[in-house]
Amino acid sequence: MHVDQIWQHPVKSMIGVRVADADVTADGMVGDRWWAVRDEVRGGIRGAKKIGELMKLSARYVDGVDGAVEIELPGGTSVRSSDPDVNARISESLGHEVTLWPLQPRDDLDHYRRGAPDSTDIVEELRNIFAREESEPLPDFTIFPPEIMEFESPPGTYLDAFPLLVMTTAALSALQTELSESTIDVRRFRPNVVIDMGDERGHPEFGWIGQRLGIGSAVIEIREKCPRCVMVTREIDGSLPEDRSILRHIVRDLDQNVGVYATVVTPGTMSEGDTVTVL
């Protein structure tokens, strides 16, 4: 096994960039989801679960992870986080008033607190977020860190739940085989690391739960399967159409999951081509 792809997503829910190597710490990949938009209508940090148009935008760092981010807007124009009109231009592209924020201190709890829901019915709210039909089950929420019930992400991060998301080439191939009329593009699934499994097929990463993997100088622990939500169905930057059939297959045939969440045991650097060892 070896690392096939590494993906860095500078802005939460926007399309990211493939990078040759990345440092990882206890908080995840350096530079990954270090920016996010705040909903100025209902409050709270928001991702594409709520504002689907975010996946029509892409982001990259201009001068390394400590520099500005440049956001490509629909139509090919772009704006930088340092531009005075950045919030107005992103809001116009999304059709929703937002502001762009870098990570704030971990103890700024109000910044990370969830905004107002779209429905007072909690089940309806969750079905909308996870795009579940009436006959489909909701995920098992006990796998998530308890703080995300109150906060949009673990305070100090813009992560959904865990520091890293890992997928395999085998999983992507299996999805394409089962969904021959769909375009299975890695950007829909937003992993940090894609591991090349050679000729292996299916979803072998599900068997790694509870195990540790050595990748480069880092060690990660595979914690949970990743339940999928409406984001895997979204239209992406004009190149991929909305496709609800992907989620129907995942819910029906894969017990709602694609890929696995991981935590970082030993910080380090991982690179494309690195051997992956099950420890």
C-alpha positions as CSV (number, residue, x, y, z in Angstrom):
1,M,0.0,0.0,0.0
2,H,1.2,3.5,-0.6
3,V,-0.2,7.1,-0.6
4,D,-1.8,7.8,-3.9
5,Q,-3.2,11.3,-3.2
6,I,-3.1,14.0,-0.5
7,W,-5.7,16.7,-0.5
8,Q,-5.7,20.0,1.3
9,H,-9.0,22.0,1.7
10,P,-8.0,25.6,2.8
11,V,-11.7,26.7,3.2
12,K,-14.3,24.4,4.7
13,S,-16.6,22.9,2.1
14,M,-14.9,24.6,-0.9
15,I,-13.0,22.4,-3.4
16,G,-9.4,22.0,-2.3
17,V,-6.1,21.2,-4.0
18,R,-4.0,18.1,-4.4
19,V,-0.5,18.6,-2.7
20,A,2.6,16.5,-2.9
21,D,3.2,16.4,0.9
22,A,1.6,17.7,4.1
23,D,2.4,17.9,7.8
24,V,-0.1,16.5,10.3
25,T,-0.6,17.4,13.9
26,A,-3.1,16.4,16.6
27,D,-5.5,18.9,15.0
28,G,-5.2,17.4,11.5
29,M,-3.5,18.4,8.4
30,V,-1.7,21.7,8.5
31,G,-3.6,24.2,6.4
32,D,-6.6,22.0,6.0
33,R,-9.9,23.8,6.8
34,W,-8.2,26.7,8.4
35,W,-10.8,29.1,6.9
36,A,-14.6,28.9,6.8
37,V,-17.6,31.1,6.1
38,R,-20.0,32.3,8.8
39,D,-23.7,32.5,8.0
40,E,-24.8,36.1,8.6
41,V,-28.4,35.2,8.3
42,R,-28.8,32.4,10.8
43,G,-25.5,32.7,12.5
44,G,-22.8,30.1,13.0
45,I,-20.0,28.6,10.8
46,R,-21.6,26.8,7.9
47,G,-20.5,24.3,5.3
48,A,-22.0,22.8,2.2
49,K,-24.5,20.7,4.2
50,K,-26.4,24.0,4.5
51,I,-25.0,26.2,1.8
52,G,-24.5,23.8,-1.1
53,E,-23.1,26.4,-3.4
54,L,-19.9,26.4,-1.4
55,M,-18.8,23.4,-3.5
56,K,-19.0,25.5,-6.6
57,L,-16.1,27.5,-5.2
58,S,-12.5,26.4,-4.9
59,A,-9.6,27.7,-2.7
60,R,-5.8,27.6,-2.5
61,Y,-3.1,29.3,-0.5
62,V,-1.3,32.1,-2.2
63,D,2.0,32.1,-0.2
64,G,1.9,29.0,2.0
65,V,-0.6,28.2,4.8
66,D,0.2,31.3,6.7
67,G,-0.7,33.6,3.8
68,A,-3.9,34.6,2.1
69,V,-6.3,32.2,0.5
70,E,-7.4,32.8,-3.1
71,I,-11.0,31.7,-3.9
72,E,-12.0,31.0,-7.4
73,L,-15.7,32.0,-8.0
74,P,-18.1,30.7,-10.6
75,G,-17.3,32.2,-14.0
76,G,-13.6,32.1,-13.5
77,T,-13.1,35.2,-11.4
78,S,-11.3,35.1,-8.1
79,V,-11.0,37.0,-4.8
80,R,-8.4,36.9,-2.0
81,S,-9.1,36.8,1.7
82,S,-7.1,40.0,2.0
83,D,-9.3,41.9,-0.5
84,P,-11.6,44.5,1.1
85,D,-14.6,43.2,-0.8
86,V,-14.1,39.5,-0.2
87,N,-17.2,39.0,1.9
88,A,-19.5,40.8,-0.6
89,R,-18.1,38.9,-3.5
90,I,-18.4,35.5,-1.8
91,S,-21.9,36.3,-0.6
92,E,-23.0,37.4,-4.1
93,S,-21.6,34.1,-5.6
94,L,-23.5,32.0,-2.9
95,G,-26.7,34.0,-3.0
96,H,-26.4,34.1,0.8
97,E,-24.8,36.7,3.1
98,V,-21.7,35.2,4.7
99,T,-18.3,36.4,6.0
100,L,-15.0,34.6,5.6
101,W,-13.1,33.7,8.8
102,P,-9.7,32.2,9.7
103,L,-9.6,29.9,12.7
104,Q,-10.3,31.6,15.9
105,P,-9.0,30.7,19.4
106,R,-10.2,27.5,20.9
107,D,-11.8,29.3,23.8
108,D,-13.9,31.6,21.6
109,L,-16.9,29.3,22.0
110,D,-19.5,31.6,20.6
111,H,-17.7,31.6,17.3
112,Y,-18.0,27.9,17.0
113,R,-21.5,27.5,18.4
114,R,-24.1,26.2,16.0
115,G,-26.4,28.7,14.2
116,A,-30.1,28.6,14.2
117,P,-31.6,25.5,12.5
118,D,-33.8,25.6,9.5
119,S,-36.5,23.5,11.2
120,T,-37.7,23.3,14.8
121,D,-38.2,19.5,14.2
122,I,-34.8,18.0,15.0
123,V,-35.5,14.9,12.9
124,E,-36.5,16.9,9.9
125,E,-33.4,19.1,10.4
126,L,-31.1,16.0,10.5
127,R,-32.8,14.4,7.5
128,N,-32.2,17.5,5.5
129,I,-28.6,17.7,6.5
130,F,-27.9,14.1,5.7
131,A,-30.3,14.0,2.7
132,R,-32.1,10.9,4.0
133,E,-35.4,9.8,2.5
134,E,-38.3,9.0,4.8
135,S,-37.5,5.2,4.6
136,E,-33.8,5.6,5.2
137,P,-32.1,5.6,8.6
138,L,-30.1,8.4,10.1
139,P,-26.5,7.8,11.1
140,D,-25.4,6.6,14.5
141,F,-24.5,9.9,16.1
142,T,-22.8,8.3,19.1
143,I,-19.6,7.9,16.9
144,F,-19.1,11.7,16.8
145,P,-17.4,13.7,19.5
146,P,-20.1,15.0,21.9
147,E,-19.1,18.6,21.5
148,I,-20.4,18.8,17.9
149,M,-24.0,18.6,19.2
150,E,-23.5,22.2,20.5
151,F,-20.8,23.4,18.2
152,E,-20.5,23.3,14.4
153,S,-17.0,21.8,14.8
154,P,-14.7,20.9,17.7
155,P,-13.7,24.4,19.0
156,G,-10.4,25.5,17.6
157,T,-11.1,23.7,14.3
158,Y,-13.4,23.8,11.3
159,L,-13.4,20.0,11.0
160,D,-16.7,18.1,10.8
161,A,-15.7,15.7,13.6
162,F,-12.2,14.1,13.4
163,P,-8.8,15.4,12.3
164,L,-8.4,13.2,9.1
165,L,-10.5,11.5,6.5
166,V,-8.9,8.5,4.7
167,M,-10.1,6.7,1.6
168,T,-8.7,4.1,-0.8
169,T,-8.5,3.7,-4.5
170,A,-10.4,0.4,-4.0
171,A,-13.4,2.3,-2.6
172,L,-13.4,4.8,-5.4
173,S,-13.3,2.0,-8.0
174,A,-16.0,0.0,-6.2
175,L,-18.3,3.1,-6.2
176,Q,-17.7,3.6,-9.9
177,T,-18.4,-0.1,-10.7
178,E,-21.7,0.1,-8.8
179,L,-22.7,3.5,-10.2
180,S,-21.7,3.1,-13.8
181,E,-23.9,6.1,-14.9
182,S,-22.4,8.4,-12.3
183,T,-19.1,10.2,-12.3
184,I,-17.2,9.2,-9.1
185,D,-14.8,12.0,-8.5
186,V,-12.6,12.1,-5.4
187,R,-13.6,15.8,-4.9
188,R,-17.1,14.8,-3.9
189,F,-15.8,12.9,-0.9
190,R,-13.2,15.4,0.4
191,P,-10.6,13.0,1.8
192,N,-7.2,14.1,3.2
193,V,-5.4,10.9,2.1
194,V,-6.2,8.4,-0.6
195,I,-4.3,5.1,-0.3
196,D,-3.5,3.0,-3.3
197,M,-4.6,-0.6,-2.7
198,G,-3.3,-2.1,-5.9
199,D,-5.7,-4.8,-7.2
200,E,-7.7,-5.0,-4.0
201,R,-11.4,-4.1,-4.5
202,G,-14.3,-3.1,-2.2
203,H,-13.9,-1.0,0.9
204,P,-10.9,-2.5,2.8
205,E,-10.5,0.6,5.0
206,F,-13.5,-0.5,7.0
207,G,-11.4,-3.4,8.3
208,W,-8.8,-1.0,9.7
209,I,-11.1,0.4,12.5
210,G,-9.0,0.4,15.7
211,Q,-5.7,-0.1,13.9
212,R,-2.8,2.3,13.5
213,L,-1.2,3.1,10.2
214,G,2.3,4.4,9.6
215,I,2.5,6.9,6.8
216,G,5.8,8.8,6.3
217,S,6.9,10.0,9.7
218,A,3.4,10.1,11.0
219,V,1.2,7.5,12.8
220,I,-2.6,7.8,12.6
221,E,-5.3,5.7,14.2
222,I,-8.4,4.7,12.3
223,R,-11.3,5.5,14.5
224,E,-14.7,5.2,12.8
225,K,-16.4,4.7,9.4
226,C,-17.5,8.0,7.9
227,P,-21.3,8.4,7.5
228,R,-22.1,10.4,4.4
229,C,-24.4,13.4,4.0
230,V,-25.8,15.5,1.3
231,M,-22.4,16.9,0.3
232,V,-21.5,13.9,-1.8
233,T,-24.4,14.7,-4.1
234,R,-23.6,18.4,-4.6
235,E,-22.8,20.1,-7.9
236,I,-19.1,20.8,-8.1
237,D,-17.7,24.0,-9.7
238,G,-19.6,23.5,-13.0
239,S,-17.8,20.3,-13.8
240,L,-19.9,17.7,-12.0
241,P,-23.7,17.8,-11.8
242,E,-25.8,17.1,-8.7
243,D,-26.2,13.3,-8.3
244,R,-28.5,11.9,-5.6
245,S,-28.0,8.3,-6.8
246,I,-24.6,8.3,-5.1
247,L,-26.0,8.8,-1.7
248,R,-28.8,6.3,-2.3
249,H,-26.2,3.6,-3.0
250,I,-24.1,4.5,0.0
251,V,-27.1,4.4,2.4
252,R,-28.6,1.3,0.9
253,D,-25.6,-0.9,0.2
254,L,-22.7,0.5,2.4
255,D,-24.5,1.0,5.7
256,Q,-24.3,4.8,5.0
257,N,-20.5,4.9,5.0
258,V,-17.6,5.7,2.7
259,G,-14.0,6.2,3.9
260,V,-12.8,6.3,7.5
261,Y,-12.1,8.9,10.1
262,A,-8.7,9.0,11.8
263,T,-6.8,10.8,14.6
264,V,-3.1,11.6,14.7
265,V,-1.1,9.6,17.2
266,T,2.4,10.8,16.1
267,P,2.6,14.1,14.2
268,G,4.8,14.0,11.1
269,T,5.0,14.5,7.4
270,M,3.3,12.4,4.8
271,S,4.0,12.5,1.0
272,E,2.5,11.0,-2.1
273,G,4.2,7.7,-2.8
274,D,4.9,7.0,0.9
275,T,4.5,3.3,1.9
276,V,1.5,2.8,4.2
277,T,2.1,0.2,7.0
278,V,-0.5,-1.3,9.3
279,L,1.2,-1.3,12.7
